[in-house]
Amino acid sequence: MYKLFIFTTLILGSILAQEQPNILWLTSEDNNINWVGAYGNPYADTPNIDALAKEGFLYTHAYANAPVCASSRSTWITGILALSMGTHPMRSRYDIPHDKIQYYPDLLKEAGYYCSNVVKTDYNIGGRADNDCWDSTILDWNLLKTKQPFFQFINSAQSHEAHAFGDITKSKRDPQNVRLAKYHPDILVMRQNYNHYHDAVKRMDDHIGKLLNALKRNGLEENTIVIYNSDHGGVLPRSKRFLYNSGTHCPLIIRIPEKFKHLWPATKTNSKVDHLVSFVDMTKTWLSITGSNTPSYLQGNIFLGPNKEPERPYHFSFRTRMDERCDNVRAIRNKQFLYIRNYMPYAPRGQKLSYLWKMKATQAWEYHHKENKTDEITGRFFQTKIMEELYDTSKDPDNINNLIDQVEYKEVIRELRTALNNQQKAIYDAGMLPESEVVEKAKQAQLTIYDYVRDPKLYPLNSYLETSEIALQNDPVNLKILVDKLQDNDSGIRYWATVGLFNLQDQITIDPKLIEPLLNDKSHHVRVMAAWILYKNGNKNTARNTWNQLLRDSSYASLKIFNVIDWIKDDPNIYLESMIACRYQHGHYINKMKEQFGITH
């Protein structure tokens, strides 16, 4: 009787296992929807992905939360927005509380799945090895046959930004047959670089085709849901790393076998699905359709299957430090409008990030601009930002017509401003202090950033949002409020008050006597911004002395100082000795900035 019970249990277990779909998740790197033919670009050469779309379902509104790989994949692996954990700055590796947060393969394995990754992780998280959660990092179709149900993740790197570098003159494509973004100048090098990257995407599509053929050849197609998407947008300049459509609007195609028809998002295949999907939704959705546990800490919405949740009204995205370049931007969108808030409007859009400048298109665009050949639209990339932007993406997919000052959109602006504030509060936006400031504070509190920002006594987020909003209003009527906040006990409030005074300086004169005491503030970032106010007010020597001293002392704000010196185009020789003396690491990005100033190390 006991043997019969065991036998029956095994048979039932086998049947149940067969009812769980295999998942083949195929990702590509850096390509937005404009590089995929199924999304309407007649010059895109992606026959395999296009065929997959005809066999499945093409999502028209899928967006990355971060426009760069590490932050995007940090969000995927946890199902929590990187900005909510402190893992948002590019290449940072800050710890999270692993006793509270599982990776999604952990949950899949608990549900009986074999989990394999080939071979991209880049989770930007400290305290746990990236491969620790996976059963395998080798693709073995014969093994997968015996390991059903399986979750097989495969990354195609052929479309990575690096493949847009190099000799761009060898493509056989006609450089006239490209669809230039309206913000790019129509110059030969730009067109050649488009062609060069189309070739890279074609190689990526070939790889996708080989994987799909292998799935079918091994008899696994009927049991396997295939998901294809890019990890974020890109890759020509002003796409990857930016919160416009070009950096966040991604292809998402899902093919679901007839066997699992109950999961279909439409009544027939070869359908377009206009459900708004945010990348943070993917983790929770994959867990749901596999019958895995979906912990309450997950921040996404299930968009597929019997547990499908109501469609989210908005998608939220963020940009902070990108490699050696400081920035701080948030965006929220619905299906029509994109609203962007620039917390560092003084930082130019097209900061000279060393990796991006390896691309011939970027170099040619900069040269074209320096030759005074760009116009109001194509030259905007090299200018500082304004504080808010609004785009009607249904009419303006390249996001070049800013509607923020047009009175007919005031209700839309009010709605999206409120939605953004609510989202920042809901996810405990960890980027409302400069990166190294929050790192220092969390370290002093002996907490991960994740835990630190969830303690309102330590990280008064509502006050930061309120003060930053006043700082970005750039209205002289707020002068007294900002001056009063300079005396606040919280350094974050003082920081935003200082930023507000910096922003006002173009409209009114700021009394230097209000600013000079801030040069000794406990917060190094307050000192940096206070010195910049004095610099703009004509007291350049005091500002330079402050920045030099901070660099000599290897201040935790050193990377910001390097950026400021570059932004204002000050003579680097004034800071040369201090730059050389600076030993603050900030990853390896201080050294990246030193290289840009001609300092070898």
C-alpha positions as CSV (number, residue, x, y, z in Angstrom):
1,M,0.0,0.0,0.0
2,Y,2.8,2.4,0.9
3,K,4.6,1.7,-2.4
4,L,1.4,2.3,-4.3
5,F,1.0,5.7,-2.5
6,I,4.6,6.7,-3.4
7,F,4.0,5.6,-7.0
8,T,0.8,7.6,-7.2
9,T,2.4,10.6,-5.7
10,L,5.2,10.5,-8.2
11,I,2.8,10.2,-11.1
12,L,0.7,13.1,-9.9
13,G,3.8,15.1,-9.3
14,S,4.9,14.4,-12.9
15,I,1.5,15.4,-14.2
16,L,1.5,18.6,-12.2
17,A,5.0,19.4,-13.4
18,Q,3.9,19.0,-17.0
19,E,1.1,21.6,-16.3
20,Q,3.8,24.1,-15.3
21,P,5.1,25.8,-18.4
22,N,8.7,26.0,-19.2
23,I,9.9,29.5,-19.7
24,L,12.5,30.6,-22.2
25,W,13.4,34.2,-21.5
26,L,15.4,35.7,-24.3
27,T,16.9,39.2,-23.8
28,S,18.9,41.4,-26.0
29,E,21.0,44.4,-24.9
30,D,20.5,48.1,-25.5
31,N,18.0,48.1,-28.4
32,N,14.8,50.1,-28.2
33,I,11.7,49.3,-30.3
34,N,13.0,51.2,-33.3
35,W,15.6,48.5,-34.1
36,V,12.9,45.8,-34.5
37,G,11.0,45.4,-37.7
38,A,7.8,44.2,-36.0
39,Y,7.6,47.6,-34.3
40,G,7.4,49.4,-37.7
41,N,10.8,50.4,-38.8
42,P,11.1,49.4,-42.4
43,Y,14.9,49.4,-42.3
44,A,15.2,47.0,-39.4
45,D,16.4,43.5,-40.3
46,T,15.0,41.2,-37.6
47,P,13.1,38.4,-39.4
48,N,13.3,35.9,-36.4
49,I,11.9,38.4,-33.9
50,D,9.3,39.5,-36.4
51,A,8.2,35.9,-36.9
52,L,8.0,35.4,-33.2
53,A,5.7,38.3,-33.0
54,K,3.4,36.8,-35.6
55,E,3.3,33.6,-33.6
56,G,2.7,35.4,-30.3
57,F,1.7,38.7,-28.8
58,L,3.5,42.0,-29.3
59,Y,3.3,44.5,-26.4
60,T,3.2,48.1,-27.6
61,H,3.7,49.8,-24.2
62,A,6.5,48.0,-22.4
63,Y,9.1,50.2,-20.7
64,A,12.3,49.8,-18.7
65,N,12.5,51.4,-15.3
66,A,16.1,52.3,-15.8
67,P,17.7,53.1,-19.1
68,V,20.9,51.2,-18.4
69,C,21.7,47.5,-17.8
70,A,22.8,47.2,-14.1
71,S,19.9,49.1,-12.6
72,S,17.5,47.4,-14.9
73,R,18.7,43.9,-14.1
74,S,18.9,44.8,-10.4
75,T,15.1,45.5,-10.6
76,W,14.5,42.2,-12.5
77,I,16.3,39.9,-10.2
78,T,14.5,41.2,-7.1
79,G,11.2,42.4,-8.4
80,I,11.9,45.7,-6.5
81,L,12.9,48.9,-8.2
82,A,16.6,49.5,-7.9
83,L,15.8,53.0,-6.8
84,S,14.0,51.5,-3.8
85,M,17.0,49.5,-2.7
86,G,19.9,51.9,-3.3
87,T,21.1,49.8,-6.2
88,H,20.3,52.5,-8.8
89,P,23.7,54.1,-9.4
90,M,25.5,52.4,-12.3
91,R,28.1,49.9,-11.1
92,S,27.8,50.4,-7.4
93,R,27.3,47.0,-5.7
94,Y,25.7,48.2,-2.5
95,D,24.3,45.6,-0.2
96,I,20.6,44.8,0.2
97,P,19.1,42.8,3.1
98,H,19.3,39.3,1.6
99,D,17.5,37.8,4.6
100,K,14.4,39.8,3.5
101,I,14.7,39.8,-0.3
102,Q,14.9,36.6,-2.4
103,Y,15.9,36.5,-6.0
104,Y,13.2,35.3,-8.3
105,P,15.1,32.1,-9.2
106,D,15.0,31.2,-5.5
107,L,11.2,31.4,-5.6
108,L,11.0,29.5,-8.9
109,K,13.2,26.7,-7.5
110,E,10.8,26.5,-4.5
111,A,8.1,25.9,-7.0
112,G,10.0,23.0,-8.6
113,Y,11.7,24.8,-11.5
114,Y,15.2,24.2,-12.8
115,C,16.8,27.6,-13.3
116,S,19.6,28.3,-15.7
117,N,21.2,31.6,-16.8
118,V,23.3,31.9,-20.0
119,V,25.0,34.1,-19.1
120,K,24.2,37.6,-18.1
121,T,23.7,38.7,-14.5
122,D,25.0,42.3,-13.7
123,Y,22.7,42.7,-10.8
124,N,24.6,45.6,-9.2
125,I,24.0,44.2,-5.8
126,G,26.5,43.4,-3.0
127,G,26.4,40.7,-0.4
128,R,25.6,37.8,-2.7
129,A,27.3,36.4,-5.8
130,D,25.2,36.9,-8.9
131,N,25.3,33.3,-10.0
132,D,24.4,32.0,-6.5
133,C,20.7,31.8,-7.4
134,W,21.1,29.7,-10.6
135,D,21.3,26.0,-11.0
136,S,23.4,26.3,-14.1
137,T,25.1,28.8,-16.3
138,I,25.5,26.4,-19.3
139,L,23.0,25.9,-22.0
140,D,22.3,22.1,-22.4
141,W,19.2,21.3,-24.3
142,N,19.4,17.6,-23.4
143,L,19.6,18.5,-19.7
144,L,16.6,20.8,-20.0
145,K,14.6,17.9,-21.4
146,T,15.1,16.0,-18.2
147,K,14.7,19.1,-16.0
148,Q,11.2,20.2,-16.9
149,P,9.7,22.5,-15.8
150,F,12.6,24.8,-16.4
151,F,13.3,28.5,-16.5
152,Q,16.0,29.2,-19.0
153,F,17.3,32.8,-19.3
154,I,19.5,33.5,-22.3
155,N,21.0,36.9,-23.0
156,S,22.1,38.0,-26.5
157,A,25.0,40.4,-26.3
158,Q,25.4,41.1,-30.0
159,S,23.4,44.3,-29.8
160,H,25.3,45.7,-26.8
161,E,26.5,49.3,-27.2
162,A,30.0,48.1,-27.7
163,H,28.9,46.7,-31.1
164,A,28.1,50.2,-32.2
165,F,31.7,51.2,-31.8
166,G,34.6,50.6,-34.2
167,D,34.8,50.9,-38.0
168,I,31.3,52.1,-39.1
169,T,32.1,52.2,-42.8
170,K,32.0,48.5,-43.7
171,S,28.2,48.0,-43.6
172,K,26.7,47.0,-47.0
173,R,23.5,48.9,-46.2
174,D,22.7,52.1,-48.0
175,P,23.3,55.0,-45.5
176,Q,20.2,56.7,-46.9
177,N,18.0,53.9,-45.8
178,V,17.9,54.6,-42.1
179,R,15.2,56.3,-40.0
180,L,17.1,59.1,-38.2
181,A,15.7,60.3,-34.9
182,K,14.7,64.0,-35.2
183,Y,17.2,65.0,-32.5
184,H,20.1,63.6,-34.5
185,P,21.8,65.8,-37.2
186,D,21.6,64.4,-40.7
187,I,25.3,63.8,-41.3
188,L,27.0,60.9,-43.0
189,V,28.8,59.5,-39.9
190,M,25.5,59.4,-38.0
191,R,23.8,57.5,-40.8
192,Q,26.8,55.1,-41.0
193,N,26.6,54.4,-37.3
194,Y,22.9,53.7,-37.7
195,N,23.8,51.1,-40.3
196,H,26.6,49.7,-38.3
197,Y,24.2,49.1,-35.4
198,H,21.5,47.7,-37.6
199,D,24.1,45.1,-38.6
200,A,24.7,44.3,-34.9
201,V,21.0,43.9,-34.3
202,K,20.8,41.6,-37.3
203,R,23.4,39.4,-35.6
204,M,21.4,39.4,-32.4
205,D,18.3,38.4,-34.3
206,D,20.2,35.5,-36.0
207,H,21.2,34.3,-32.5
208,I,17.5,34.5,-31.4
209,G,16.6,32.5,-34.4
210,K,19.1,29.8,-33.6
211,L,17.8,29.5,-30.1
212,L,14.2,29.2,-31.2
213,N,15.2,26.5,-33.8
214,A,17.0,24.6,-31.1
215,L,14.0,24.8,-28.8
216,K,11.8,23.3,-31.6
217,R,14.4,20.7,-32.7
218,N,14.6,19.4,-29.1
219,G,10.9,18.9,-28.9
220,L,10.4,21.6,-26.2
221,E,8.4,24.1,-28.2
222,E,4.9,22.9,-27.2
223,N,5.7,23.1,-23.5
224,T,7.6,26.4,-23.5
225,I,6.5,30.0,-23.2
226,V,9.0,32.2,-25.1
227,I,9.6,35.8,-23.9
228,Y,11.7,38.2,-25.9
229,N,12.6,41.8,-24.8
230,S,15.6,44.1,-24.6
231,D,17.0,45.1,-21.2
232,H,16.4,48.8,-21.9
233,G,16.5,51.2,-24.8
234,G,19.4,52.5,-26.9
235,V,21.9,52.7,-28.4
236,L,22.8,55.7,-30.5
237,P,23.6,58.8,-28.4
238,R,20.6,60.3,-26.4
239,S,18.9,56.9,-26.0
240,K,20.6,54.5,-23.6
241,R,20.9,56.2,-20.2
242,F,18.2,58.7,-20.9
243,L,14.5,58.6,-19.8
244,Y,13.1,59.5,-23.2
245,N,11.3,56.9,-25.4
246,S,14.6,56.1,-27.0
247,G,16.0,54.9,-23.7
248,T,13.0,53.2,-22.1
249,H,10.5,52.0,-24.8
250,C,11.4,48.4,-25.3
251,P,10.2,45.5,-27.5
252,L,8.3,42.8,-25.6
253,I,7.0,39.8,-27.4
254,I,5.6,36.7,-25.8
255,R,4.7,33.4,-27.5
256,I,2.5,31.1,-25.5
257,P,1.8,27.5,-26.8
258,E,-1.8,26.4,-27.4
259,K,-1.4,24.1,-24.4
260,F,-1.4,27.2,-22.2
261,K,-4.0,29.1,-24.1
262,H,-5.6,30.2,-20.8
263,L,-2.6,32.5,-20.4
264,W,-3.1,34.3,-23.7
265,P,-3.5,38.1,-23.4
266,A,-5.6,38.2,-26.6
267,T,-8.0,35.9,-28.4
268,K,-5.7,35.1,-31.2
269,T,-1.9,35.1,-31.9
270,N,-0.3,37.8,-34.1
271,S,-2.0,40.4,-31.9
272,K,-0.8,43.7,-30.5
273,V,-1.4,44.2,-26.8
274,D,-1.6,47.8,-25.5
275,H,-1.4,46.9,-21.8
276,L,1.0,49.1,-20.0
277,V,3.9,47.0,-18.8
278,S,6.7,48.2,-16.5
279,F,9.8,46.1,-16.3
280,V,9.3,45.7,-12.5
281,D,6.1,43.9,-13.4
282,M,8.0,41.1,-15.2
283,T,9.3,39.4,-12.1
284,K,6.0,39.1,-10.4
285,T,4.3,38.0,-13.6
286,W,6.8,35.2,-14.4
287,L,6.4,34.0,-10.8
288,S,2.6,34.0,-11.1
289,I,2.3,32.1,-14.3
290,T,4.7,29.4,-13.0
291,G,2.7,29.0,-9.8
292,S,5.5,30.3,-7.7
293,N,5.2,32.4,-4.5
294,T,4.8,36.1,-5.1
295,P,6.0,37.8,-1.8
296,S,4.4,41.0,-0.7
297,Y,7.5,43.0,-1.1
298,L,7.3,42.7,-4.9
299,Q,6.5,46.1,-6.5
300,G,5.2,45.0,-9.8
301,N,1.7,44.2,-11.2
302,I,0.9,40.8,-12.7
303,F,0.0,41.5,-16.4
304,L,-0.6,37.9,-17.7
305,G,-2.5,34.9,-16.6
306,P,-5.4,34.0,-14.2
307,N,-4.0,36.2,-11.5
308,K,-3.7,39.3,-13.8
309,E,-4.0,42.5,-11.8
310,P,-5.6,45.8,-12.9
311,E,-3.5,47.6,-15.5
312,R,-1.1,50.1,-13.9
313,P,-2.0,53.7,-14.8
314,Y,1.6,54.9,-14.9
315,H,5.1,53.7,-15.6
316,F,7.9,55.1,-13.4
317,S,11.6,55.4,-14.4
318,F,14.8,56.9,-13.1
319,R,18.2,58.0,-14.0
320,T,21.0,58.7,-11.5
321,R,24.8,58.4,-11.8
322,M,25.8,56.9,-15.1
323,D,29.4,55.7,-14.8
324,E,31.6,58.7,-13.9
325,R,28.8,61.2,-14.6
326,C,26.5,62.5,-12.0
327,D,22.8,63.2,-12.6
328,N,19.4,62.8,-11.0
329,V,16.2,62.5,-13.0
330,R,12.8,60.9,-12.6
331,A,10.0,60.3,-15.1
332,I,6.5,59.1,-15.1
333,R,4.3,58.3,-18.0
334,N,1.0,57.0,-19.2
335,K,0.3,55.7,-22.7
336,Q,0.3,59.2,-24.1
337,F,2.3,61.6,-22.0
338,L,5.8,61.5,-20.6
339,Y,6.7,63.8,-17.7
340,I,10.3,64.3,-16.7
341,R,11.7,66.0,-13.6
342,N,15.4,67.0,-13.7
343,Y,16.7,67.3,-10.1
344,M,20.1,68.5,-11.5
345,P,19.1,70.8,-14.3
346,Y,22.6,72.4,-14.2
347,A,24.1,69.2,-15.6
348,P,24.1,69.1,-19.4
349,R,22.2,66.3,-21.1
350,G,25.2,65.3,-23.2
351,Q,27.8,65.0,-20.5
352,K,31.0,63.6,-21.9
353,L,30.8,60.0,-20.5
354,S,33.9,58.3,-21.7
355,Y,32.2,55.0,-22.8
356,L,29.5,56.8,-24.8
357,W,32.2,58.9,-26.5
358,K,33.8,55.8,-28.0
359,M,31.0,55.8,-30.6
360,K,31.7,57.6,-33.9
361,A,28.2,59.1,-33.9
362,T,28.8,60.8,-30.6
363,Q,32.1,62.2,-31.6
364,A,30.7,63.4,-34.9
365,W,27.7,65.0,-33.3
366,E,29.8,66.9,-30.8
367,Y,32.1,68.1,-33.6
368,H,29.1,69.2,-35.6
369,H,27.8,71.1,-32.6
370,K,31.2,72.8,-32.0
371,E,31.2,73.9,-35.6
372,N,27.9,75.7,-34.9
373,K,26.0,73.5,-37.4
374,T,23.4,72.1,-35.0
375,D,19.9,73.8,-34.7
376,E,17.6,74.3,-31.8
377,I,16.6,70.6,-31.7
378,T,19.9,68.8,-32.7
379,G,22.0,71.1,-30.4
380,R,19.8,70.6,-27.3
381,F,21.8,67.5,-26.3
382,F,24.8,69.7,-25.4
383,Q,22.9,72.2,-23.3
384,T,21.9,72.2,-19.7
385,K,18.4,70.9,-18.9
386,I,15.3,72.7,-17.8
387,M,13.6,71.5,-14.6
388,E,10.5,69.8,-16.1
389,E,9.6,68.3,-19.4
390,L,6.4,67.0,-20.9
391,Y,6.0,65.2,-24.2
392,D,2.9,63.8,-26.0
393,T,4.5,60.6,-27.1
394,S,1.6,59.6,-29.4
395,K,2.5,62.6,-31.6
396,D,6.1,63.1,-30.7
397,P,7.8,59.7,-30.2
398,D,11.3,61.3,-30.4
399,N,10.4,63.6,-27.5
400,I,11.6,66.9,-29.0
401,N,8.5,69.2,-28.4
402,N,8.4,70.1,-24.7
403,L,4.9,71.1,-23.7
404,I,5.6,72.0,-20.1
405,D,4.8,75.7,-20.5
406,Q,1.7,75.3,-22.6
407,V,-1.4,76.2,-20.6
408,E,-3.6,73.6,-22.3
409,Y,-1.7,70.8,-20.6
410,K,-1.8,72.2,-17.1
411,E,-4.2,69.4,-15.9
412,V,-2.0,66.7,-17.4
413,I,1.1,68.3,-15.7
414,R,-0.7,68.5,-12.4
415,E,-1.8,64.8,-12.7
416,L,1.7,63.5,-13.6
417,R,3.5,65.7,-11.0
418,T,1.2,64.2,-8.3
419,A,1.6,60.7,-9.6
420,L,5.3,61.0,-9.6
421,N,5.4,62.3,-6.0
422,N,3.1,59.5,-4.9
423,Q,5.3,56.9,-6.6
424,Q,8.5,58.2,-5.1
425,K,6.9,58.0,-1.6
426,A,5.5,54.5,-2.3
427,I,8.8,53.0,-3.3
428,Y,11.0,55.0,-0.8
429,D,13.0,56.8,-3.4
430,A,16.6,56.3,-2.2
431,G,18.0,58.9,-4.7
432,M,16.7,62.0,-2.9
433,L,20.2,62.5,-1.4
434,P,23.4,62.5,-3.4
435,E,24.7,58.9,-3.8
436,S,27.7,59.2,-1.6
437,E,25.8,61.1,1.0
438,V,23.2,58.4,1.5
439,V,26.0,55.8,1.4
440,E,27.8,57.6,4.3
441,K,24.7,58.0,6.3
442,A,23.6,54.4,5.9
443,K,27.1,53.2,6.9
444,Q,27.0,55.3,10.0
445,A,23.7,53.9,10.9
446,Q,25.0,50.4,10.2
447,L,22.1,49.7,7.8
448,T,21.8,48.8,4.2
449,I,20.4,51.7,2.1
450,Y,17.2,49.6,1.7
451,D,16.6,49.7,5.4
452,Y,18.0,53.2,5.9
453,V,15.6,54.9,3.6
454,R,12.6,53.1,5.2
455,D,13.2,54.8,8.5
456,P,11.6,58.3,8.3
457,K,13.6,59.4,11.4
458,L,16.8,58.8,9.5
459,Y,15.6,59.6,6.0
460,P,12.7,62.0,6.0
461,L,11.7,61.4,2.4
462,N,8.5,63.5,2.5
463,S,10.6,66.5,3.7
464,Y,13.2,65.9,1.0
465,L,10.5,65.8,-1.7
466,E,8.9,68.9,-0.4
467,T,12.1,70.9,-0.2
468,S,13.3,69.7,-3.6
469,E,10.0,70.7,-5.1
470,I,10.5,74.2,-3.8
471,A,14.1,74.2,-5.1
472,L,12.9,73.3,-8.6
473,Q,10.1,75.9,-8.7
474,N,12.9,78.4,-9.2
475,D,10.6,81.2,-7.9
476,P,12.1,84.1,-5.9
477,V,9.0,84.1,-3.7
478,N,10.5,81.0,-2.0
479,L,13.7,82.8,-1.0
480,K,12.8,83.1,2.7
481,I,11.7,79.5,2.9
482,L,14.9,78.3,1.4
483,V,17.0,80.5,3.6
484,D,15.2,79.3,6.7
485,K,15.8,75.7,5.7
486,L,19.5,76.3,5.6
487,Q,19.3,76.0,9.4
488,D,17.6,72.7,9.4
489,N,19.2,69.9,11.5
490,D,18.9,67.5,8.6
491,S,21.7,67.8,6.0
492,G,19.4,66.6,3.2
493,I,17.1,69.6,3.8
494,R,20.1,71.9,3.9
495,Y,21.3,70.4,0.6
496,W,18.0,70.9,-1.2
497,A,17.8,74.5,0.2
498,T,21.3,75.2,-1.1
499,V,20.3,73.8,-4.5
500,G,17.2,76.0,-4.5
501,L,19.4,79.1,-3.9
502,F,21.8,78.0,-6.6
503,N,18.8,77.7,-9.0
504,L,17.5,81.2,-8.0
505,Q,20.9,82.8,-8.6
506,D,20.1,83.5,-12.3
507,Q,17.1,85.6,-11.2
508,I,18.1,87.3,-8.0
509,T,21.3,88.1,-6.2
510,I,22.1,85.7,-3.3
511,D,23.8,87.4,-0.3
512,P,27.2,85.7,0.0
513,K,26.9,86.1,3.8
514,L,24.1,83.5,3.7
515,I,26.3,81.1,1.8
516,E,29.7,81.4,3.4
517,P,28.9,79.5,6.6
518,L,27.8,76.6,4.4
519,L,31.4,76.1,3.3
520,N,31.9,74.4,6.7
521,D,28.7,72.3,6.7
522,K,29.0,68.7,7.9
523,S,27.6,67.7,4.5
524,H,30.3,67.8,1.9
525,H,27.6,68.0,-0.8
526,V,26.2,71.2,0.8
527,R,29.8,72.6,0.7
528,V,30.1,71.8,-3.0
529,M,26.9,73.5,-4.0
530,A,27.5,76.5,-1.7
531,A,31.0,77.0,-3.3
532,W,29.4,76.9,-6.7
533,I,27.0,79.7,-5.7
534,L,29.9,81.8,-4.7
535,Y,31.7,80.9,-7.9
536,K,28.8,82.1,-10.0
537,N,28.6,85.2,-7.8
538,G,32.2,86.1,-8.7
539,N,34.0,84.8,-5.7
540,K,35.9,82.2,-7.7
541,N,38.9,81.9,-5.4
542,T,36.8,81.0,-2.4
543,A,35.0,78.3,-4.4
544,R,38.2,76.9,-5.8
545,N,39.8,76.8,-2.4
546,T,36.8,74.9,-1.0
547,W,36.8,72.3,-3.9
548,N,40.6,71.9,-3.7
549,Q,40.5,71.3,0.0
550,L,37.7,68.7,-0.3
551,L,39.7,66.9,-3.1
552,R,42.9,67.0,-1.0
553,D,40.9,65.5,1.9
554,S,39.5,62.8,-0.4
555,S,36.0,63.9,0.3
556,Y,33.1,61.5,-0.3
557,A,31.7,64.3,-2.6
558,S,34.9,64.2,-4.8
559,L,33.2,62.7,-7.9
560,K,30.7,65.6,-7.9
561,I,33.5,68.1,-7.7
562,F,35.2,66.6,-10.7
563,N,32.0,66.8,-12.6
564,V,31.4,70.5,-11.5
565,I,34.8,71.5,-12.6
566,D,34.2,70.0,-16.0
567,W,30.7,71.5,-16.3
568,I,31.9,75.0,-15.6
569,K,34.9,74.5,-17.9
570,D,37.3,75.9,-15.3
571,D,41.1,75.6,-15.8
572,P,41.9,72.1,-14.6
573,N,45.5,73.2,-13.8
574,I,44.1,75.1,-10.8
575,Y,43.0,71.7,-9.3
576,L,45.7,69.5,-10.7
577,E,47.6,68.8,-7.4
578,S,44.4,68.2,-5.5
579,M,43.0,65.9,-8.1
580,I,46.2,63.8,-8.0
581,A,46.0,63.8,-4.2
582,C,42.4,62.6,-4.1
583,R,42.2,59.0,-3.0
584,Y,38.4,58.6,-2.8
585,Q,37.5,55.8,-5.1
586,H,33.8,55.8,-5.9
587,G,34.3,52.6,-7.8
588,H,36.9,53.4,-10.4
589,Y,35.1,56.5,-11.6
590,I,37.3,59.1,-9.9
591,N,40.1,57.6,-12.1
592,K,37.8,57.9,-15.1
593,M,37.4,61.6,-14.4
594,K,41.2,62.0,-13.8
595,E,41.8,60.5,-17.2
596,Q,39.4,63.0,-18.8
597,F,41.5,65.8,-17.2
598,G,44.7,64.2,-18.5
599,I,45.9,62.7,-15.2
600,T,47.5,59.3,-15.4
601,H,47.4,57.0,-12.3
